[in-house]
Amino acid sequence: MASRRGSTSVVLPSGQTLPSYTRSSEDDDGLPHATKKKMADHLRKYESLFTLTPQRMRIIVEAFKESLELGLSKHGQVVPMIPTYVFGWPTGKETGKYLAVDLGGTNLRVCLVSLEGDGKFEITQSKYRLTEEQKQEEGQVLFDFCAQCLKAFIDSNIEAEVIPKDHILPLGFTFSYPCLQDRIDHGILIRWTKGFGSPNTEGHNVVEMFRASLAKHSVPAEIVALTCDTTGTLIASHYVNPKTRIACIFGTGCNAAYMERVGDIPKIAHLGIDPNAEMAINCEWGAFDSFEHENLPRTKYDIIIDESSNKPGEQAFEKLISGRYLGEILRLIICELIDEGVLFLGQNTYKIEIPYSFDTAFLSLMESDPTDELLMIIGIFSHFFALETTLAERQFFRALAKLVARRAARLSACGIAALVSKMGYLEEGCAVGADGSLYNKYPMFAERIHEGLQDIFGEKGKNVITCHAEDGSGIGSAIVAAMTKARRDAGIYPEL
């Protein structure tokens, strides 16, 4: 009789039943395994689920553009298109010493940036680890900690005679959490992300809170600008390479920023800014296609991830392309094949059945395994999951990793293409400053974005190039502080 798991059993003369398995000749660990042909059949099924045709990509790009326009015209849209009050591009002539503070998810980073003009700069920095306890402490206590670290940093630089004594330095504050901003040195925290839960901060102006802490600890710094890392990345990348028009982050989160004509941002028309002025927009595009789910090609694995996440329905685009989820997509496919009796028969699979146990870094390693036997993949499965694999299975896992990561890169290309098309950058071409762990570390991610852009735009897609972005939360934040100080000193929209 044949069991569900594709094995047959033989009845011995003694009346005992013994399972017998079909095995390929290469299997030598005494365990039943899927054959090469069977794996190829399964792979075809996943290829059809995860492959994005150029035609489908163009449809996504059109829907993406509509979503961007909607966010510019009205408040409270799915893609919020947040005005940053960063006016125009840096000239490249910005000079002077500026402080930058970045309150990240794992570290507090404090920088002293000396801008030297001509796209040149020097940076001195210190990092301070944030404990999980600190991330849950009273909001004002958290900002007190930031102020104390900044004071220690400034004091050591005064001692080293890098900063003159009794000198108040302008400060750019990078705060990459959703905020409501109606001027550049003001931000009401909408909600904490990245594991923070500090009470009495949401609904409060974080600049006021930080200023109070700076005053309390007599820190010689003046906050002139509040920005997010993506906006900083846009400004820093343009300072170094003036062809830059767009900045993107492809890491555990995903986002983009670009420069918009104020006349094309109807929702801030009441501010009376010159319509031909330019302002950086923080897209927060990870939210594209949230709630309605009309445009993105979600598989059942994506839907499982969404429904079991802490914010179901939200951040739909991010859940398909961010490094936080790619490993989990692959793990869910593997678990489905375990349940169907295709993989790991007779082996204990409890370790791989733990949600989020399969890190996206594993996909990266699987794709870059240089050995014929795929020894790296043997190592991942045996070391982390105590599972034995055959070459046919390893080749299958590697092909799956490629499918999932390629889809992420091609969807990322759709986002870039939407901005390029909306702004009319295709003909003259532009540079896109890109950052984040996927872009920087995942093999072929950048190449697959470029391939995607050419599938969308044809030959002209080659005019759009991505390059490693400059440091947004340090250099970018300092340049924004310099631009803002110069603008206000010149009396240009000093109230914004």
N, C-alpha and C positions, 0 to 999 in steps of 0.2 A: 504493500500500500504506500502511496506517496503522501508525505506529510506537507503541511503548509510551507515548511522551510526548504522545499525543493530537494529533500533528501528522500531516499527510499529505505525500506527496512527489509531485511532478509530473515526469514524464520528458519532457525537451525533445527536439525533433527531432534534435538533435546526439547524443542518447544520454546526456547528463548528467542526473543527478537533482537536482532542487532541492526543498528542504523548503518547504512552504507551511503557514502557521499560521492557525487561526481567530483573528481578533482583534476585540475590541470597538472601536466607533468612537472611543472616547475615548483609545485608546492612540496615542501619537505618538512613542514613543521607538524605534520600529523593532524592538522585542523582542516575542516572543510572551507573552501574558498570559492568565490565567484570566478567564473572563467573569463578569459579575455573577451570572448564574443558577447557574453552577457553584459559585461561592463560597457562595451561599445554601444549596445542597444540602449542601455540606460542613459549613457552620455548624450545620445541623439535627442532623447526626450528633454534633457536639461538645456541642451543647446537651443532648442526651439523656445524654451521659456525665457532664457536670459539674453538672447541675441536681439539687438536693437538695429533695425534696418534704417538706412538713411532717410527713407520716407517717414518712418515713425518719428525719427529725431526731429525732422522739420516741423511736424505737427506739434511736438512738445515745445519747440522753440516759439512757435506762434502763440501758444497758450501762455507760455512763460512771459512773453512780451506784454500780453494783455494784463497779466497779473501785476507786472511792474508798473504799468500805466495807472492801474486802479489804485495801487498803493500811493502813487504820487498825487492822485486827485482827491482822495478822501482819507480821513483818519480811520483807524480801527479796522484796516483791511488785513487779509490773510498774510500777504507779504507787506510788512509795515512801511518799508521805504523811508527810513528815519532821517530827517534833515539834521545835519551834524553841526551847522553854524561854523564850519570850516570853509572860509570863502576863498575859492580859487586855488590855483597851483602855487607851490613855492617858486620863488624866482631863481633859487640856486645861489643867491647872494646873501642869504640869511647868515649872520655871524653872531658870535657871543656864547656865553656859558648858560646852560639851562639844566634844570633838574627834571628827571622823569621818574614817576613811581608807577609800577604796574602791580595791581593786586590780582594775581593769577589764581588758578585753581589749586596749585600745589606750593607755589613760592610767592613771596613778596620780593619784587626786584626794584632796586633803587639805582638810578644811573645819573652820572654827571656827563652831559654831552657838550663838547666844544664844537660848535659849528664854525667851519673855516671858509665857507663860500665855495663856489665851483663844485658843488656836490661832494665836498670833502668834510670829514668830521673825525673827532676822536671821542672815545667813550671809556669811562671808568665805571665799573658797576659792582654791586654786592647783591647776593641773594640771601634771603632769610626764609627758612623752611616754615610752612604753616602747619601746625598740628591739627588733627581732626577736632580736638577740643576747641582750639581757637576759632575754627570755622563755625562753631555753634554758640560762641560767646556773645554776650550783649554787644550790639552794634558799636556803641561808643567805645567799648573796651578794645574792639578790633581796630578801630581807627587810632586809638591811643598807641597800640602796638606799632602801627604803621608810622606814626609820628616819632616814636622813640627810635625805631630803626633808622629813619631818615636823619634824625638828629645825630645819632652815632656816626653815620656815614659822612655827614657834613663836617662834624668835628674832626674826624680823621683826615679829611681833605684840607681843612684849615691848617691843621698841624703840619701837613705835608706841603703847605703853602701853594696848594693848587687853587684854593678858593680864598679870596681876600677876606679878612675878618670884618665883621659889621657890615656885611654886604647881603642884601636880600635878593635871592635868586628867583626868577620866574620858574614856575613848576607846571609841567604837563602831567595830568593824572589819567592813566589808562585804566579804565574800569569797564571790562567787557561783560557786562550783565545788562539785561533789558532795562532801559531808562527812558523816562519822558524828559526831553530837553526842550526848553523854549529859549535858551541862550547858551553860549558855549561854556560858561562857568557855573552851570546849574544842572542838576540831574536828579529826578525823583526815581528811586529804584522801584521798578514794577514788581519784579520777583527775582529772588536769588536763583542761580543755577550752579553747576560744577560742585555740588555737594555742600555749599554754604547754607546755613540756616540761622544766621545771627538775628535774634529778635530785635524789634524796634528799629528796623532799618528799611524794610519794605514800606513804601509810601512816604519815605523821608528824603530830603535833599542830601545826598551823600557828600556834596561839596561843602555844605555848611557843617556837617558832622566832622569832616576831615579838618576843615579850618579851625573848628573849636579845639580839636586835639593838637593842632600845630601851635595854636596860641597858648594852650595849657602847658606845653613842653618848651615854649620859647624857641621854636624852630624858625630860623631865618629864611623862610620860603613863602612865596605867594602863589596860590593856585590861580593860573590864568585860563586853563583849558581842561575840560573833561572830554576824553575821546575813548573810542573802543579800538581794539588792536587792529581790526580790519581797515578802519579809516586811517590809522597811523601807518599801516603797511602801504596804502595807496600813496600817501604823501611822501614817505621815506623813499619808496621805489622811484617816484617821479623826480625827487631831488637828485638821485644818483643817475637815473636814466629818463630824460624828459620825454621819451617816446611812450612812457607808461600812461595808460588811460584807465586801466581797471586793476583792482587788486582782489585776489581770492584767497581764501583759506580752505585747504582740504586736509583736515586732521580728524580729531575726535568729533569736532563740530565742523560745520561748513558755513561760509558766508562770503559776501562780496561787497565791494564799495566802488563807486565811480563818481565822476564829476558831472553834475547836471546843471542846465541853465535854469535860473530861478523862475523865469517865465513859464517853464514847463513843470513847475511844482505847484499846481493850483491850490493845494491845501495850505500853503503859507502866503497866498496872495495878499491877505489882510495885513501883513507886516510892512508892506510898502517898500520892499527892497527893489532896486533897479532890476527889471526883468532880464537884462542882459548880463547881470552878475552871475557868477558860477558858485555852486555850493556842493560840497561832497555829500553823497547819500550813502548811508549804511543800509544795505538792502535787507539784511536778516532773511536771506532767501532760503534757508533751510526749511522754512514754513511753506514753501510753494506746494500747492495742491493738497494742503491739509484739509481735513474735515470732509470735503466733497469727493476727493479721490477720483477725479474725472480724467486726468491726463497722463499720470505716470503708470508704467507697466508693472503693477505690483503682482508678485506671485503669492501663492498661499504661504510661503515661508516669510515673506515681508509682512503679510497680514498677521501672522502669529506674533512676530516681533512687535508690531505696532500694538496689538491688543493686550500683550502682556507687559508693555512698557509702563513707566510711571505717568506718561501723558499720552494716552491712546488718542489717535486721530490727529495729533499735532506733529509738527516737524516732519512731514511726509517725505519731502525731498531728502532731508538729512538722513533719514532712516535707510535710504537706498544707497547713499554714497559715502557715508561717514565711516571712518576707521573703527568707530565703536561697534558697528553692527555687521561688518563683512564676515568676520569669523563666525558669528552666530548664524548667519544665513547658511554657510557651509555646514556647520554642525547640525542644523535642522535637517538638511538633505541627508547627511550621513545617518542620522537617527531614523529617518523615514525608511532608508534602505535596510537598517538593522531590523526594524519592525516587519519589513516585508520578507525577511529571511534571506536577503541577498548578501549582506556583509557580516563578518565576524561571528559566524555560527560556532557555537560551542565555546565562545570566549565571554569573559565577564565584561560587559560594556558599561557598567554603572558610572565610570569616571567621565566618559564622553557624553553621558546623558545629563550631566549637570549644566544648566543654562550658563552661557557665557564662559564656559571652560575652554573654548577653542578661540585663542587669541588671533586677531587679525595679523599679528606679526608672524604667526605660523604660515599663513597664506603667502606672505612675502618670502619666507624661507623656502616653502615648497616650490614656488615659481622660480627661485634663483638656484635651486639644487643643481650643481654642475655634473653630478655623477650619473653614469649609465644606469646603475642599480637604484638610483634615487635614495641614497643612504641617509640624507638629511630627513627625508620623510619617514624612513624606518625609525630614525631616532625620535622624531616628534611623537609618533604613535606608541612606540614602546616605552619611552621615558615618561611621557605625560599621561598616557591613557592605558598603559600595560596591554597594548593590543599588537598582535602579530599581523603583518600585511604581506601580500604577494606583490610582485612587480606589476601585474595587471591592475591591481587595486591602487597601487601608488601612482601609476600613470593616470588612472581615472581621477584620483583626488587632485592631482596637479592640474588636470584639464578643467576640473570643476572650479578650482581656485581662480584659474585664468578667466573663466566665464563670469564669475561673480565680480572680480576686480575690473574686468574690461567693461562690464555694464556700468559700474560706478564711474569709471573715467569718461565713458561716452555720455552719460547723463550730465556729468560735470561740464563737458563740452557744450551741451545744450544750454546750460545757464550762461556760460561765457558768450555763446552765439547770440542769445537773446539780447544781451547788453550791446554787443558789437552791432547787431542789426538795428536795434532801437536808436543807437547814437550815430549810425552811418559811418562807422570806422572801417568798414571792409575794404573800400577802394584804396585808401592811403595806407591802411594797415596800422597795427598798434601793438604795443607790448603789454602783456598781462603779468603783473607781479604776483607770483603764487607762492604760498607758504603752507606749512602744516605737515604732519608726519607722513600722510599718504603721499603727498606730492614729493616730499624730500627723500623718503626712504623706500617706498614701494616700487619694485622694479617695473619699468615700462609705463608707469602711470602717466608721466608727462607725454610720452610718445603716443599713448592711446588717446589722450585728449587731442593732440594734434591731428591724429588720424580721424577722430570724430569731427573736428572742425572742417576737415577737407570733405568728409562725407556730407556734411550739411551744406557747405558753401561751394563745393567743387574746388577747382584749382586755386581760386582766390582765398580759400581757407588758409593757405600758406602765409598770407599776409599777417595773420594773427599769431604771434608767438608768445608762449609763456616762458618766463624766466624766474630764477630764484629771487624772491622778494627781499627787500631790505627789512631790517628789524623794525617792526611797526610800533611795538609797545615801548621801545626805548628811544631810538633815533626819531621815529615818526612823531612820537608824543612831544619830544623836545622841539622839533621843527614846527609843529602845530602851535606850541606855546610861543615860539618866536614870531610866527605869522600873526597870531592873535594880538600879541603885545604891539607889534608894528601897526596893525590895523587900528587898534583902539587909540594908540598914541596919535595916529593921524586923524582921529575923529570920524572914522568910517564905521557907521552902525555901532557906536560904542555901547549901546544898550543890549546888543545881541552877543 
